[in-house]
Amino acid sequence: MRRRLPLAWLLLGALAFTGCVSMPTSGKVSDAGPTAESTRVTGISIDPRPPQPGASPAEIVQGFLDAMLATPIQTRSAQQFLTSDERGAWSPGQGTIIYGDPNPRIETSGSRVSVYLTDAHRLDARGAWEGALPPAESTLGFTMAQEDGQWRIAAAPDALVVPASWFKDRFAQLSLYFFDPTGRVLVPEPVFVPRGNQLATTLVRDLLQGPSPALSGVERSFFPPGVSPGLSVPVDADGTADVVLTGDASEVSAPGPQALTMMAAQLAWTLRQDPTVSGIRVTLGDRVVQLAGGRTRFTVDDGPEYDPAGYQTSPQLFGLAENGLLVSGQPPTLTPVPGPFGRSAAGLRDVAVDLDGQVVAGVSADGTRILRSRVQASSDGGGDPVTVVDNGRDLLRPAWDVAGRLWVVDNRRRGAQVSYVGGDGQRHRVDVPEVSGGVVRRFLVSRDGSRFVAVVAGESSDRLLVSRIQSDESGVVLGAGPALDLTGADETPMKIRDIAWLTPTSVMVLHQLPEAAQLRTVAVDGSSVAFSGSAVLVADQIEGLVGSPVAGRGTYGLSDETLVGLTGDTPDATLDTPVTTLGYVG
């Protein structure tokens, strides 16, 4: 009999500060990222009051904070609260500080005013998430001075300082697209940008700043160094964005045909997030760029082969049936594959199939070996499984990336060991901070090969960590960067049962509660610590998640032989063949 899961959800808030709980309703998990509609300007207009005659230092600072809430977004109103010297020195474009309580405590001591922020976090100049402000930096200091008999601010923090409630309504989280070191695949880098008519300008300006220096070995840009955008990126009535790039003449003329193609791909993937843009025309110096075929206008759909979720990846689901055979298909029908693992049970407990759907890696029932085989039958009748990892102790389900690397985690007696099997068939160790040496319950590797996400077990609660994978231009992995905790220190301790990709920059997390399961969306940049994507309580048990970063593939909860659609229009399905494990490629 089909075991139906009730679709009565308790939504705990989308893009709400941690701890905010909405009234129970019904629906499905939705990605916290912006839709095309959410990048447009709201009809709200806020015109802040200018400084009032005789205002005290505290009132001037409060007015300054209020003036930064101007809508449409601008800082001219806030500059009125500064001394004439500080107006030229203040640089709010250096970053953004968002804080929880919209009415922070303000104290005055002589010519010094202090503002005490709660739940404060910072973004860099491009809008990339930098995390929580340390307690010492959560108190903002303002130096006051009298000018023409009125108090004004003589020194202010170089940042836009706004409450989270205001920020959420006026900024959207999108991505800047850079390449991996090999130039094989694009890597999305999440940033928060203001919604509105200047979206294309903002995205191009931020893209041309290039990757953060901290991401050296993770991603690269093909734009020449020293190149900068014009004052704006106008979008005409036909949806063509005119991108004018300026800089030193020798640098501007440097890109060759291949570099121009890569630059076009970065622009296409970045600007396709602006719903008003359908095409792009680029001017370098004093000449309009021509791509292959003499095109001077390219579309936002250019560069599909650089998709960070994998180009033309297999849409099939793959799993192990109860009889131990490898099966594949689309819900509700799964059938044995024609290769060796589909003809006879190989004694496997988990499998992972490469992005093309051609090669399968299976973990032996005792967790000590990984066997590799073809999904399809080979033309010569061969293709017997080959052992690629031996002498393991507790091998987890492996993961594939676009480079064909097979990522492996083995929970050994002295802790987890992370490695990958490369194209040379050799196994290479990788030290992942705070993951290697721990007890890993589950892990994912982004298809672009740039992010390693792991659930690390704790005594009362599990941690969700992400580390950036560093490699050279030939694709050799050099190491992994510091781990970023995506869990949040203030969250209620919970065990994590499973994780799955929802988009290239977000994962779905399945928490196990005493009598239910909780699902939530987590952004890979760590911003979900302050902004929760969506948290949903499900009355029945979900045993695992089936997810893909490819838009429209659908995300499921697996319960017995039932697949429960968790996103969008993904329907429920009862599988014809009960399975013990199931997943997309990767």
N, C-alpha and C positions, 0 to 999 in steps of 0.2 A: 504494500500500500504506500502511496505517496505521502510523505510526511511534510505537510505544508507549514511554512513559517508565517506567523501573522505579520502583516506589514504595518503594524501599529508602532510607529517610532515615537521616541521622545526627543525632539530636536533640542539640543543644548546650546544652540546659537551659532550662526554663521558669521565669521569675521567679527566676533565679539571678544571683548577682553576676557581672559581666563577668570572663571568664577561667575560670569553672567549666565543666567539660565532663562530660557524662554519658556512660554507655556507649551504643554504637550500639544502636538499636532501630528500630521501624518505626511508621508512623502518618502523620498529616497535621498541617499547621500549625494551632495552636490559639491563639485570642486570649488574651493574658495577663490580661485583665480577669476579675473574679470572676463566678462563676455564682451562682445563688440559694443553692446549697448552701454555697458558700465564705463567705457572710456569717454563717453560724451559728457558735455557740460550739463549740470543740473540747473534747474530754473531758479535756484536760490541766489540772492545777491545780498552781500553784507558790506555796508559802508561804515567803517569804524569812526568814532568821534575823534576829533583832533585834541591836542592837549588843552586843558581848561585853565584859564587864568587862576593863579594862586594855588594850583594843585601841589600837594605834598610829594616828597620823593616816592613814597609807596604808591600814591595814586598815579604818578607818572609811569612807574614801572608796570603797574596793572594796566594802564592805558596802552603801553607799548605791547604787552602780551595780547591784549584784546585787538590791537591794530594788525597783528599778524594773522588774524582770522579773516581778513578781508577776502571777499569772494566777488568776482573772480580773483584768483591768487595774485597778490602783488605786495611789495614791501615798501612802497612809497609812503603809505600811511604811517607805518611804523617809524620811518626815518624822521618824522616830525617830532618825535619824542627824544631825539638825539641832539647833542650839541652840534654846532656847525662843523667842527673838526671831525667828530665821530661819524657824521653822515658820509664823509668820503672814505673813512677807514673801515666801517662796518661791512662785513662780507657774509651775508646770510647764505650765500650759495655754497659755502664750505660744508654744509651738512644740515641735517634735520634732527631735532630732538622732539620726541613725542612722549607725553606723560599721561598718567591715568586719571587722577583727580583733576577735573577742569577748574577747580578753585583752590590752587595751591596756597600754602601759608606764606605770607610775605612779612618780613621783619626789617625794621630800619635801625641802624646804629650809626649815628652821625651822618656822614655823607656816603654811607655804604648801605645798600639794600640787598637783602638775601631772599631768594625765592626757593622754597623747599618743594622739590618735585617728588611725586610718588610713582612707582612703576615706570620709571623713565628708561627709554631706549634711544639709540642713535642710529641714523643712517648716514652714509658718507655722501660726498658731493654728487654722486651719480644716483643716489637713492638705494644703494646696496645696503642690506641689513648688517649692522655691526654688533648688535646685541645690547644687553642691559648696561646702563651707566653704572659704574661703581658708586657706592654710597657717597664718597667724597665729592664726586662729580655731579651728583644729583642735586646739590645745592648750587644754584646759579648766583654769582655775585655781580652786582651792578654798581659802578662808581658814579656818583652823582656830582653835578656842578651847577652853579647858577649862571644863567646867561640872560642878560637883559632883565634881571630881576625875577626870572622864572627857573624852577628846577628842570634840568634836563639830564639825560644819561650821557656821561662822558666816556664810558667803556661798557660794551655789551658783548655777550657771547656771540661768536661768529657762526650763527646757525638760525634756521627757522625753528621757533619753539612753539609747539602747538599741542593741544590735547588730542588724545587718540580718537575721541568721538568725532571731532572735526576732520581729522586726518583721514579716517576711514571713508568718509563721504566724498572726499575730493581727490584721493589718490587711488590708483589702480596698480596692482602688481603685474608687470609684464616681464619680458626677458630681452636682454641683449645677446646677440649670437656671435660667438667667436669660434674658431676652429680648434680642434685638438692639435697637438704638436706635429702630427703627421700630415695634417691637411685632409684627412680622410672623411671627417664627420664634424658637424657643427655641435657646439656645446652651449646650451642655454644658461645664461647667468641672470637670475631674478633681480629686478630692481623695482622700486616704487616710483611712479611718475605721476605728475598732476594730470588729471583728466582735462580735456578741453581742446580748443582749436589749435593749440601749439604742440600737440602730441608728437607729430612727425618731427618737428624741430628738436624737441627734447630728446627723442629716441636717437636721432642722428648725432646730436651733440654728445650724448653719453657714449654711444658706440665708438666714436672717434677718439675718445679718451683711452681706449684700449683696455685690456684686462688689468686687474689690480696686480701690482708687483708681487703680492703674496701668492698669486696663482701662476707664477712662472713654472713651466713644466706641465701645466694642466691645460692651458689654452693659449692661443695666439691670435693676432689679428693680421690681415693681409693689407691693411691700409698703410701707406708709407708713413714713417714717423714725421712728426711736425706738420702733418696736414690737419687743417681745421675747417669747420663748416662756415658758410656765410652767416649773415645775421639771422636768417630764418630759412625754413624749408617750406616754401609755398606749395599748396596743392590746388591745381586748377579744377575747373568744372568737370573735366573728364577723369579726374582721379589721378592725375600724374603729379608726382612729387618731384620738384626740381631741387636736386642736391648739388650745391656749388661748393667745391672743395678748393681751399686756398692754402698757400704755403710757399716754401722756398722752391724756386723754379726747377732746380735740379732734382729735388725730391718728388715734386708733383709729376714730373715726366718719367719717373723711374719704373712704375709698374708695367710688367710685360703682359701678354695675353692671358696667361694662366692666373696671374695675380689679379687681373681685372675681373676674371670670372669668379674668383673667390670673394673679392670685394662685393661684386654684385649679389652673390649668395648671402653674404652677411646682411646687406641692406634689405634684400627681399624678405628674408625670414624675420628681420627686426621690424620692418615697416608694415608687414602684412597684419600686424596687430592693431594698426590704425584702420578702422573701418572705412575711412574716407579715401584711402590710398589703394589704387589698383595697379598703377604702373610707376616706374621710376626713370628719371633721366639724370645722368651724372655729368657734371662739368668739372674737369680737372684743369686748374689754371685758366687758360683761355680757350680750351677746346672741349667739345662734347665727346664723351667716351663712346667708342663703338665696340660692341661685343661681336662674337662670332656671327657671321652672316651680314655684317654691317649694321646691326641693330643699334639705334641710339636710344631706344626706349625698351626696357624690359619689364616684365610683370612681377608682381609679388609672389607668383607661383614658381618663379625660376629657382633652380637649385634643389629640386626634390631629392636628388641623389645624396645630398648631405644631411638628410633628416636625422636628428639626434635619436629618434626612436627606431632608426633602421630603415633603409630604403627597400621598399617592396618586400617587407618581411612576411613570413607565412602567417596567415590569420587563424590557422588551425589551433585547436586545443589538443594537448597531448597528455596522456595519463596512463596509469597502470590499472587494468581491470582486476577484479577480485581473483581471477584465475592466473594473474601474474603476467598477462600479455600486455605489450605496449599497444595502446589504442589511440586513434586520433579522429578528428572530425569537428562538426559544429553541433551545438546542442539542438535537439536531444540525442542525436545519433553519433555514437563513437564506434569505430570498427577497428579490428586489428590491422596494424601496418604490415606491408609485405616483407619487411626486412627481418633479420634474425630474431629481434626481440618480440616481433609480432607473430612469429611462427611457433615459438616454444618459450615457455617461462624460463627466465634466466635467474630467478631468485633475487629480484631487485625490490628495494623498498622505496625508491624515489628516482625520478628521471628529470633531465633537463635537455631540451632540444635546441640546437643552434638557430640563429635568426632566419636562415634560409629554410629551415624545416627539413634538413637533409641528414644531419648527424645527431645522434642521441648519446648522452652520457648517463649511465645508470649506476646508482649506489647499491652495492650488494646488501643483502638482508642483514648481515652482521655489522655493516658500517665500516668494513675494513678495506674495501676496494671500490674503484670506479672503473667501469667498463665502457668502452666506446664502440659504437657500431653505426652502420648506415640505417636510416629510417626505411628507405626503399631497398628492394632486392637489387643486388648488383648484376650487371649484364653477364658476367662470367660465372655467376653462381657462387662466388666467394663472399668475402665480407664478414667473416666470423668476428665476433666481439674481441676487442683487444684491451688488455688491462693497461690503463694509463696512470692510475694511482694505486699503489700497493702499500701494505703495511700500515694502513690507517687504523685509527682506534674508534672514532665516532664521527664519520664523515657526514656533513650536512648536504642537502640538495645543492649541487653546484650551479653556476651561472655563466652564461656566455655573453661576450660583448661583440661589437661590430668588427673588431680586429681578429675574431676567431679564437680569442683567448678563453680558456675554460678556467673559471675561478673556483677555488676549492678552499673550504674551511674544515679543519679536522680538530675536534675537541680531544686533545691528548691529556695525559695525566698532569702535565705541568701547565696546562692551559691551551687555548685555541692557537692553532698554527694556520696562517693564511698563505696561500700560494696560488700560482696559476700555471696551467700547462699551455705553452706557446705553440706556434706553428712548427717548431723544431721537435715537438714531442717531449721536450724536457720540462721538468717541474722546477719552478723558480719561487723561492721564498720571498714574501713581502711582509715587512713589519708594519702593522697598522696600529698606531698609538691607541691605547686604552681598549683595543679589541684583541690583539695578539696577547696571549697569556690569560685571557679571561675565559668565561664560559659563554659561548655564543649559541643562542637558541635558533636564530634565523638570520640570513643575510641576503642582500641584493647588490647587484652591480648595475649601474646605469648602462644602457645599451651603448652610449657613446664612450664608455670606458673611463669616465672622469670621476665617478662618485661610488664610494663603497659604503653601504648602509648596513648596520648590524644591530641586532637585539642582543644586548649583553646582560646576562642574568645577575640579579642581586639577591640579597637575603629576603627582603620584603617587596621589592619592586625591581622591574627591569628598566634598563636604559636603552634609548634609541639613539645611536651615534652615527654620524656621517663623517667620512674622511675623503679628501680629494686625492686622486691617484695621479702621480707624476710620472711622465715618460719623456723620452727624447724624440727627435724628429724621425727616427727609424722605427719607433713604436716599442722600444725596450723600456720596460717599467723600471723607474729609478727608485720609487718609494711611495710613501703615502704621507699626506700632511696631517697636522694636528686634528684630533677628533672634536667635532662640534656636537654638543648634547642637544638633541631635539626634544627631549622629554619635558624639561621645565622643572626647576627645583621646587616650585610651590604646588605641583600637581599631587593629587591623591595617589599614594603608592598603588600600582597595579601591575599585574603580570601581563606580558604581551604574548598572545598566542600565535599571531601571524602578521606578516606585512606583505604588501604588494604595490607595484607601481600603479599610480592613478594617471599621472602625466609625467613628462620627462623631468619635472621639477617638484613633484609631490608624491607622497606615498599614502596609502590607506593603512591604518593600524587597527588590528583586532585585539582589543583587551578582553580578558576573561574576568567576569565578575561572578560572585557566588551563584546567582540564579539567572544570569543573562549575559549577553555579550555587548560590548560597546565598540562602535566604529567611529573613527575620526580621521580627518585629513591633516597631514603634516607637511609643511613646506620644507624643502631641503636646505634652505638658507637659515633656518632657525627662527624665522619670524613668527611661527605658530606658538612660540613660547609666550608671546604677548597677544597675538591674534589667532584664535582658534579657528580652523577651517570649518569643520562641521562635526559635531559629536552626536551619535545616535545610539540609543539603547534598543536592543532587539530582544524580545521576550524569550525566544527559543535559542538553543545553542547553534552557533555556526562554527564548524570545525576548522575551516580554513578559508583563505581568500584566493581568488583567481582574478588577476588583474594584468593589464597591459598599458604601457605609456602611449599607445597609439590611440588617437581620438576616435571614438565610435566603436571600439572593439568591445566595450562593455566590461563591467566589473561585477563579479559574482561572489556570493557567499556559498560555500559548499557545506551541505548538511545531508548526510547519508547519500542517497542518489539524487537529491534535489539541488539544483542550482538556483539560488535566489538572486534576482537582478537587483543590484544595489545602486546603480547610477542611471540617470536619464530615462530612456525608454527601454532599457534592458529588461526583457521579460523573464519570468521564472521558467524553469524547464525541469522536467523529470527525465533523467538520463536513461536511455535504453539499456545501457551497460553500467552497473554499479562500479565505482572506482575507489581505489584507496588513496590516490593522489592525482592531481590534475593541475594543469597550468598552460599558459601561453609559451611561446618560444622565448629564449633568453635566459 
